């Protein structure tokens, strides 16, 4: 007598007989929506944006992220405003 369950029997035991949800490739618990109060329009200017990389102290980066979140801004917007003010 074979006591090893078949794969479909194991699936039914694990899911309680419910069909498995469709695989969307995303975790079920991930929040993928942009918050309603978040600006969704990217800044528009004739120059456009270019990527760059800088190193910051961990404490400075934390303060930057906190400031950006508190003022409903993106980090790049805070840096752009700060650099414009500093370089003017």
Buried (B, 14 or more C-beta within 10 A) or exposed (E): EEEEEEEEEEEEEEEEEEEEEEEEEEEEEEEEEEEEEEEEEEEEEEEEEEEEEEEEEEEEEEEBEEEBEEEEBBEBBBBBEEEEEEEE
